[in-house]
């Protein structure tokens, strides 16, 4: 029986996008389904570390060897997604000498270049390190942009004929007897690029083979075909700082523990992380104390963090997996290796394989292994080329222009744009029309935003992950509406407003755990800008004052009173909101003083 596609890939994270690219470049017909935008799950909620393997050199040497091998591959094929920061494993006085020696020995056993630095030498590399650093191990860690990397894989898959469907949730698997042959998908706004305010549809997609690459959600997806996968989701919190306090990846050199890494990433630094097993990858607590503990603990390594400004926090869920019967209780002890589960061999149900576990750094290797497996199942004789073929944007990086006047942009905007776009810079940035900066924090221009819209439709979060627009210090306060404006006139006003609401709400979601000091002021400014200048809180022009039939209109409001700090009458809703805001501010300042030893968090 003819099917709609040869291979149906479920999951649009790093592994799913890597599989789609690998199979498509081998000539197979591929369809990828992702319930959100690309990187919606674990991939979009990581700290951006390109592992050297050093973190696993003691506890999991097989994973460490895979990491250093793939680290070298990604520097070659994805240069426009990688920053070669280097990394330091830093020892403080209370950190055990024996573990330092084990780490150094493990790195060398795994072929990870490792050099010992004195405390003084480590502080020469990173001046903001604590003064009691005793010594450090230098390793080739790096920083990687997971959004850019996944999008590049998806673009290359599409170039080779793949169908990439985002905002397409799998609601059932098609199974007949002992064979899985496709999926039922619910399109949020219909198939193709997202278009807000357009009705959704449901579609059955049949396939010769199905690959379950949904990570922490692999067990839920398998359950749709009455199959069981005991994934053990483990959550971790990360906090983003307003600037780069370090330019090198800083790791704490001690046995496993929470809050042990700082990763420089673009214009920011990302603090991480924790490791707590949860039951449901979609439903778990996000606690303020986790953020506080992260900052307090990492301030022992980089003291400037204690008084620095955070701009948002977020949680991710690792897709940990162990073979049945292993019985590990602590999630930090679970291997970071990946597992290919052939359901024909494992469960007697053909037509589907799941891939679980693993790490972002080894996504390409994971994709290669499962693509080899799928090709064998389908009788396709074709080899993998993804370790040699550069991703779109990383071809001929040495030819990138770097002058002040490139594409009519002033430095450093030109440098930021060309770094994001890589070898696609000329294709995207050469334009006959005006090309103003849309996002000042990240230096994103109109040409980049429009290029991203051409790929993602009205999905402004899709635009965000492709360009970094709205990911800077203001968290979209000054650019969300300007990004939305670029959707017109191609899209009608209801779609544009819905897209703006979705983006702004997503930005707020990560800010709510960082409301102290200057960041509270920034959040309030963003609210004021959007609630008052655009009436984003949808405050009606006329409302009942609550006393009889009197109605308070726009004309009867004493706007001058706001400048004097009085607001409306004490009984009005505005007066109550103002009072509530004052209490929130006092509470936040109190929290800030607690966290910063009695000083203002700003």
N, C-alpha and C positions, 0 to 999 in steps of 0.2 A: 504494500500500500504506500502511495506517495505521501510524504509528510511535508509540512510547511517549511521546515528547516532541517539541516542535517544534525546540528548540535544546538541545544538550548542551554545557555549558561545562566544560572540563577545567582544573582549577586553582583553589584557594581562597585565593589571595593577594589583594592589593589590586585588581589588574586583573580577575581572574576574578570576584570579588565585585561589583566595579563593573559588569561586563558583565551579570551575572545581574540586578542591580537595574535597570539601564537597560532591558534587554529585557523584564523582567517588568512594569515600569511602562508599557511600550508595549503591553501586552496579550498578549505571547507566552507560550507555555507553555515553562518553562525548568527544566532539571535541572542542578545543579552537582555535580561530583565532586572531592573532595580526598582525597589519600591519608593525610594526617595530620589534625590539627585545623586550623581556619582560621589562616592566616598561617604554616603549618608551614615554608614554604620561605624565600625571600628576604625577604618582607615582615616576617616575625617576627624578622629578624636584621639590622635596620637601626639607625642611630643616632638616628632620630626627628626628623631635620631637615625642617622645612617650608621648602623652598628659596624664597628671594627671586629666584633666578636669578643672584645675584652670583657664585657659584662658577664659572659658565659664561660670564660676561660678556665674557671675553677669548677663550676657546678655542672656544666653541660658542654663538654668539649666538641661533641659532634655538631651541635648548633653553632658553636664558635667558629669552627672551620667553614661551615656553610656561609656564615656571615662575612668573613673576610674575603672569601671567594666572590660572593655577590657584591660586596662593597666595591671591589675592583671593577667588576662588570658594569655596575651602574654609573661609576665615574666616567666610563667610556661611552655608554649608549644613552645616558641621560644627563649629560653635563649641564644643561640649562636648568635642571631641577636640583642640582647638588651644589652645596657650598663646602669646600674642603677646609673645615674649621680646625681639624685636629681635636684630640681629646686628652684629658688628664684624669688619672685616678689619683685622688689626693688623700694623703694620710695625715690625720690629726693625732695629737698625743695619745688620746684614748683608743685609737684604732690599732688592732693587734699587728705586731711585726710579722708574725707567722703568716697571717693572711696576705700581707703585702708581698712576702716572698712567694707564696703560692700563686698569687695573681701574676707576678712576673714570670714565674716558671711556666704557668699555664699558657700565657700569651706566646711564649717562645715555642712551646710544644705544638701549638696550633698554627704556627707560621704567621703570627700577628706581630708586625714590627713594634718593638717596645723598648723605650729608653728611660732610664731612671734619672730624674732631676732632683736636685736638692730643693729645700724649701725656698731658698733665695732665688734659684733659677725658675721655680714654678711661679713665684710672684713677679718675676720679670716678664713672664708670658702673660700672666693675668694679675695685674696690680691690685685688684679688689679682693683677692683671696685673703682669708684670715691670716693674721701674722704668725699664728702658731702652727702653720703647715710645716710638717717635718720633711716630707719628700713627696714625690709624685712619679707616676709612670705615664709617659707620653705614648699615645696610640693613635692610629689613623681613623678616629671617629670623624663623622661629618654631619651636616644638617641637610635634610632633604625636604622638598615641598611635596607632600603626598597628594595634594589636589592637582598640581601641575602634572605630576607623574601619571596619575590615573587618567586624566583627560588626554594626555599624549598617547597613552595606550589605546584609549577609545577612539581617538581620531585616526590612528593607524589601522585599527580594526575596521573602521568605516571605509577608509580608503581602499581596503581589500575586500569590500563587499558586505561587511557585517551590518546587521541591524541592531542599533543600540536604543533600547526603550527605557527611559527613566520615568519615575512616578507611575510605575507599573507594578502593582503588588500581586504576587502569586497567592491566590486564594484556594487553589486546589491543585493536586497533581493528577494527571490522567493515568490511570492504571487499569489494565485488563488482565485478570488472572495474575500471573507472575511476571508481568512486564509493565514497566513505566514507559509511556510514550508521549509525554508532553505535559502541559500545564494549562490551568485556567488563570487568566490574568485580568485584573481590574485596572484599567487605565484611568488615572485621576481626571484627566481632561481629554481623553481620546488618545489614540496612538500618535506617534510622532512627537515633535517638540511640544513642550508644555505651553498651553495657552489658557491662562486663568479666565474664569467665567464661561468656559466651554464645557458642555456636559461630558461626563465620563462614559466609558463603554466597557463592556466585558468581552474578552476574546479567548478562544481556545487555540493554543499553538501546539501543533504536533511536531514531534522530532524523532529522528533516528536514535538520538542519545541525549540524555539529560545530565548536566553536571551541576551538583549542588555545591556552590562556593559561597554560601551565605554566612560563613564564620560562626559567630556566637549564636546565630539563629538557625544553624544547620539542623539541630534536633527538631525544631518546630517545623521546618520545611519537610524533613524526612517523615515526620508524623502524619503529614497529609497523605502519604502513601502507606500508612500503617507500618512504618519502619522506625526503629529506635536508634538514636545516637546520643550517647551520654556526654554531651558537651558540658563543660564546667565553666560558665562565664565568670570572669573575675574583673571587678571594676577598679579603675584607677583614676584619681583626680589630677588635673593639671591646671596651673595658673599662669596667665600670660602677663608679663610686665610691660610697662609703657616704653621702655628703651632696652637696649642690649647692655646689661651690666657686665657681661663677659662676651668675648669673641671666640672662646674655645669651649667645647663641651666639657663640663666639670662633673665628674663622678666621685662619690665618696668611696674610698677604698676600704671597705669593711664587709663582713658577711652580710647576707641579705637583710634588707630593712626598708622602711618607707622613707620617702623624701630624700633621695640620694643623687639627683641629677639636675643639672641646669643646661638647657640646650639653647644656644643662640640661634635665632630663626628670623631671617629677613630683618626687620627693624625692631624686633622684640627679643625677649628671652622667655623660654617656657620652663617652668618648674615642674618636676614630677618626682615620684608619683606614689601611689599606694597600690595595694594588691589584696582585695577582699572579695571572696567568692559570693556571688549573688544567685538567686533562683531564676530570675527573669531578666534577660538582657534589655527589656524595654521598661522595666519597672523596678527601680531601686532608689534608696534614699541618696540625696545629694546634700551633704551636711556642711554647714558653715565651719564647724570645728575642723573639718578635714583641710579646708583652705588655710585656716589659721596655723594648724600644725605643720603644714607644708612650708609655709613662709618662715615660721619660727625655727624649724629644724635646719632648713637650708641656709638660714642666716648664720648658722655656725660655720659654714664654709665660706659664704660671701656676705659679710656683715652689712653691706650697703643695702641688701634686700629688705632689711627690717624697716627701713624708712622709705623704701621705694614705693611707687604707685603701681598698683595692679589695675588692669583694664577689663579682665574677664577671667572666669574659671569654667572649666568643662570637665566632664567625666567620660571615659571610654570604657568599653567592655572587651576584654581579651577572650578569644575563642579557644580556651585551653581544652585539651583532650588527652586522656590517657586510655590505653587499652584496658578492657575489663579485667578486674582482679588485681590491679596495681595497688589500690588502696591508699594513695597519698592523701593526707588530710590538709596540709598547708599548701595553698595554691602557689606559693613561691617555689615549692619543690617540684611542681609539675614541669615536665620537659617543655621546651619551646620548639621542639621538633614538630614536623607536620606528618599527617597520616592520610593516606589514600584509601578510602573504604569502598571497595567494589561490592555493591549490594547483591550481585549475582553470586559471588563466592561467599559472602558473609551471611546473606539472608535468603538466598534462593530467589531473589527478585531481580530480573535483568533490566537493562535499559537505563540504569542510573548509577553514577558513582558520586560520592561526597568527598570533599577534601576539607580537613579540619586541622586546627593547630597552626603552628608556624608563626612567622614574624614578617613585618613589612619589608625588611631588608632582603628577605629571601623569596619575595613574591614571584619574581621571574623564574626562579628555579622550581618553585611549586607549580607554576603554570606549565613549565616545560614537561615536568614529570606527568602531570595529568593529561596533557595534550598528547604525549607519547602513548599513554594508556588508551585514550579515546581513539586515536588513529589505529591502534592495534585492534580494538573492538570493531571498528568499521572497515577494517581491511585496507586502510590507506597507507601507502608507502611514501612518507614525506618526513623530512627531518627538520629540526628546530633551527631557526636562524636568529632568534631574538637576542642571543648573547653577542652577536656581531653587528646586527643592523641597528643603527641609531634611531631613537624615537623622533617623531616630528618635533622640530625645534632644536634638536641636538645635532643635526647634520652640519658639517662645515662650520663649527663654532669659531674656528680661528679666523674666519673671514668677516666676523661681525665688525661693524663700524663703531668707533668709540669716541668720535670727536664731539665737541660742544654743540655743533649745529646739526647733528644727525637728525634727519627727518623734521627739521624745523623746531626741535625741542631743545629747551635749555637743560644743561646738566644741573642736578643729577637725575632729572626726569628721564633723559635719554638713556642713561645707564640702567635705571630701574626697569624701563620698558624693554630694553634689549636683553636684559638678564631674564626677564619673565618669558619673553617670546623666543629667545634664542635665534635660530636661523630663520624663523618665521617673521622676524622684525620688518624686513623690507616689504614683505607681502602684506602685512597688517598696517604698518604705519605710513606707508606712502599714500597720501590722499590729497585730492585737489581742494577739499573743503577745509574749513577751520578745524583744528584739532586741540581744543582746550583741555586742560587737566580737569577731570571729573572728580577724582578722589585725591585731595591734596596730601593727606597723610601718607599714602602709598605711591603717589605719583602716577596714577592711572589716567590715561587719556581717553577721549571720546572714541578714537579709532579702536582701542583695545576693548572698550565696553561694547561697541557695535559688533566687533568680531565675535565676542562671547555671546551676544544676543542671537547672532546668526546660528550659533550652535545649540543654544539652550532655550530659545523662545522667551516667554515671559518669566521664566524661572530666574529671578534675580539672585537667588542663592547659587544657582548654577553660574551666573555671571561672576559672583563673588569668588567662587573657588577657582575660576579660570583667570582672574585678574588681581585678586586681593583687594579690590575696591570694597570699602566699608570695614576692613579688618584692621585699621590703624587705631591711633589713640582716641579719636572721637567715636569709634565704633558705629559709624554710619550716620551720626547726628548731622553732619554737614554735607553728606553726599548721597544718602539713600534716595531722597526725592529727586536728585539730579540724575541718578542712574535710572530711576523709573521714567523720567521724562524722555529718555532715549528710546523708550518703547513706542512712543507716539511719533507719527500718526499711524504706524502699521497696525497697532492694537488699539482698540477702543477704550474709553475712559474707565469703565468698570473693571476691565482686565488689568489695566495699569494700576488702579487703586488697590486691587486685591494683591497684586504682585508686590507693591510697596509695603502693604500691611504685613505680608508674610516675611519679607526681608527684615523689616524693622523689629518684628516680634522675635525673630531668630537672634538678632543682635542683642536684644534686651535679655534674652534667656541666660546668656553667659555673664551679663553684667551684674545680675542681682546678688551674686555672692561676693562682690567687691565694692560694696557701698560704704566706704569710709574715706576720710580725708579728701584729697583733691578729686578722687574718682567719684565721690558722692556729688560734688559740685558739677562735674562733667555730666553725670547722669541727669541731674536736675536741669542743666542747661539743655540737654538733648530733649528732655520732656517738654520744657517750656517752648523750645523752637517748634516742635512738631504739634504740640497740643494747642498753642495759641496762634501761631502764624498760619497753620494749615487746618486748625480745628480737628486734629487727628483724634482727640478724645471725644469728638462728636457732641460737644456741648451745645445744646439747642440755643437759638438766638433769643427765645423767650421762654421763661419758665415760671411756674408758680412759686411765690415766696413762702408759701405755707401758712399765710394768714388770710383766711377768707378767700375772696375772689381776686385779691390783688395779684397782678402779674408783673414780674420784673423783666424788663426789656433791655435790649442793648443800649437804648437811649438813656435809661434810668441808672445805669451803672456809673459810679464815680471812679473813672479810671485813674484819676490823680491820686486817689486814696492808696492805690497799690504802690505808687512810688514812695508814699509816706509810710508804707509798711502796715496800713490798717486793713487792707482788703475790703470786703463788703461788710454789711452788718453781721454781728456775731451769730445771728440765726441763719444766715444764708449758707448755702452749700460751699461757696467759695471760702467763706470764713472758716468753716470746719476743715476744709482741705488744707488751708494755710496752717491752721493749728496742728493738724496731723503731721504735716511736713516738718514743722518745727520739732515735734517730738522725735520724729525719725532722725532728724539731724542731730539732736542731742544724744540719742541712743548711739548713733554711728560714731560721733566724736568720742563718746565714752569708750566704745569698743576700740576705736583707734588708739586712745591713750593707753588702754590695757595692753594692746598688742605692741605698742612702741615704747614701753617703759615710761609712760607719763608724758610723752611728747605728742604733738599733733601729727597724725599719719601723713599729712601732706609734706 
